[in-house]
Amino acid sequence: MDTRIQFRIDEEAKRLAQQMAESQGRTLSGACRELAEQLAEQQRQATSHHDWLSLQVKRAFDRLEAGAATFVDHETAKSRMAERKSRIRARDLAPVIGDSMGRRGSDKA
């Protein structure tokens, strides 16, 4: 079901927006409709991500309560992540043997 949206805007803003829309081969109504549809899609994605994240948190707590997981405090997690990033950077910076340009195998031209 379609619905109608009405709003007030000052004349200059309407005129300028109309000029911009027309320069893009659209009507102002069409541009407003597209913006509303884009906003709706962004909200769908945000809601979907929120639902997914909530489920992941619930599962994590369920595993913790069942004794199937261990809690890692913030400082330990930060330290582990820093080590992991360091190893990844070192790996990515290491030259490939036989490559005088220091490029990795898949990056060769």
DACOR-V216581 format. One line per field, one symbol per residue. psi: psi as a letter, one per 40 degrees, with the letter a starting at -180 (. if undefined). A space follows every 10 residues. Layout:
psi: ???
This chain:
psi: hiihhiiiii dddddddddd ddeefiiddd dddddddddd dddddddddd dddddddddd dddddeeeii hhiddddddd dddddddddd ddehihhehe eeiideei.
